[in-house]
Amino acid sequence: MQESIDLHSWTTMSIQRSVDFIQNRLQGGLAFLGTVGSTSPFVGLFGTVWGIYHALTAIGIAGQASIDKVAGPVGESLIMTAIGLGTAVPAVLGYNMLVRRNKGALDEVRNFAADVQSILMGGYRHETHEPAE
């Protein structure tokens, strides 16, 4: 048995489906960017631990701590730390910028959707109040 749906409900559901589609498109890739930003420092930390491990191994094999045994592995560990931070900082900044931009764009889409629904259902424009900045 098929129930009929009134025009107002159908319009509301259709507009909401469109808003949801746009929201999903705007959020595409943000999870990956957030993951890169949050895990990159740990990759750098792993490189640091790995380099220090090799430095300590070189000291253990040589029997004494000399600068030539320690400098190479410690330098490599610092490079890994710099790479991790150099990846994380831009990723987090980009993520935050995109989230802020997407929020503004989605607010505009929702306001437009409300205007379209008001015009289709009642023939008038929905008045939106802009938040004070």
C-alpha positions as CSV (number, residue, x, y, z in Angstrom):
1,M,0.0,0.0,0.0
2,Q,1.4,3.3,-1.0
3,E,0.8,6.4,1.0
4,S,0.7,9.8,-0.7
5,I,3.0,12.5,0.6
6,D,1.9,16.1,0.7
7,L,3.8,18.7,-1.4
8,H,5.2,20.5,1.6
9,S,6.8,17.3,3.0
10,W,8.1,16.3,-0.4
11,T,9.7,19.7,-1.0
12,T,11.2,19.7,2.5
13,M,12.7,16.2,2.0
14,S,14.0,17.0,-1.4
15,I,15.7,20.3,-0.3
16,Q,17.2,18.5,2.7
17,R,18.6,15.8,0.5
18,S,20.2,18.4,-1.6
19,V,21.7,20.2,1.4
20,D,23.0,16.9,2.7
21,F,24.6,16.1,-0.6
22,I,26.4,19.5,-0.7
23,Q,27.5,19.0,2.9
24,N,29.0,15.6,2.0
25,R,30.8,17.1,-1.0
26,L,32.2,19.9,1.2
27,Q,33.5,17.5,3.8
28,G,35.2,15.2,1.2
29,G,38.9,14.7,2.0
30,L,38.7,16.5,5.4
31,A,39.0,13.3,7.3
32,F,42.2,12.4,5.5
33,L,43.7,15.9,6.0
34,G,42.8,15.7,9.7
35,T,44.4,12.3,10.0
36,V,47.6,13.5,8.3
37,G,47.7,16.5,10.6
38,S,47.3,14.4,13.8
39,T,49.5,11.5,12.9
40,S,52.5,13.2,11.3
41,P,54.1,14.3,14.6
42,F,54.0,10.6,15.7
43,V,55.8,9.6,12.5
44,G,58.4,12.2,13.3
45,L,58.6,11.0,16.9
46,F,59.1,7.4,15.6
47,G,62.0,8.7,13.4
48,T,63.5,10.4,16.5
49,V,63.3,7.2,18.6
50,W,64.8,5.2,15.7
51,G,67.7,7.6,15.2
52,I,68.5,7.7,18.9
53,Y,68.3,3.9,19.0
54,H,70.9,3.7,16.2
55,A,73.1,6.3,18.0
56,L,73.0,4.3,21.2
57,T,73.7,1.1,19.3
58,A,76.7,2.8,17.7
59,I,78.0,3.9,21.1
60,G,77.5,0.3,22.4
61,I,79.5,-1.2,19.5
62,A,82.3,1.4,19.7
63,G,82.4,1.2,23.5
64,Q,82.7,4.9,23.9
65,A,80.6,8.0,23.0
66,S,82.3,9.9,20.3
67,I,80.7,12.7,18.2
68,D,81.3,10.8,14.9
69,K,79.3,7.8,16.3
70,V,76.4,9.9,17.5
71,A,76.1,12.8,15.1
72,G,74.8,10.8,12.1
73,P,72.0,9.0,13.8
74,V,70.9,12.0,15.9
75,G,71.0,14.2,12.8
76,E,68.7,11.7,11.0
77,S,66.4,11.6,13.9
78,L,66.1,15.4,13.9
79,I,65.4,15.4,10.2
80,M,62.5,13.0,10.8
81,T,61.2,15.2,13.5
82,A,61.3,18.2,11.2
83,I,59.6,16.3,8.4
84,G,56.8,15.2,10.8
85,L,56.2,18.7,12.1
86,G,56.6,20.2,8.6
87,T,53.8,18.0,7.4
88,A,51.6,18.3,10.5
89,V,51.5,22.1,10.8
90,P,50.3,22.9,7.2
91,A,47.9,20.0,7.4
92,V,46.3,21.2,10.6
93,L,46.2,24.8,9.4
94,G,44.6,23.7,6.1
95,Y,42.1,21.5,7.9
96,N,41.0,24.4,10.2
97,M,40.8,26.8,7.3
98,L,38.7,24.4,5.2
99,V,36.4,23.6,8.1
100,R,35.8,27.3,8.8
101,R,35.2,28.0,5.1
102,N,32.9,25.0,4.7
103,K,30.8,26.1,7.7
104,G,30.2,29.5,6.1
105,A,29.4,27.9,2.8
106,L,27.0,25.5,4.4
107,D,25.3,28.3,6.3
108,E,24.7,30.1,3.0
109,V,23.4,26.9,1.4
110,R,20.9,26.3,4.3
111,N,19.7,30.0,4.0
112,F,19.3,29.5,0.3
113,A,17.4,26.3,0.8
114,A,15.1,28.0,3.3
115,D,14.5,30.8,0.8
116,V,13.7,28.3,-2.0
117,Q,11.3,26.4,0.2
118,S,9.5,29.6,1.3
119,I,9.1,30.8,-2.3
120,L,7.9,27.4,-3.5
121,M,5.5,26.9,-0.6
122,G,4.2,30.4,0.2
123,G,5.5,32.7,-2.5
124,Y,7.6,34.9,-0.1
125,R,11.2,35.1,0.8
126,H,12.4,33.8,4.1
127,E,14.2,36.6,6.0
128,T,17.6,35.5,7.4
129,H,19.3,37.4,10.1
130,E,23.1,37.6,9.7
131,P,25.0,36.9,12.9
132,A,26.9,39.9,14.3
133,E,30.6,39.6,13.7
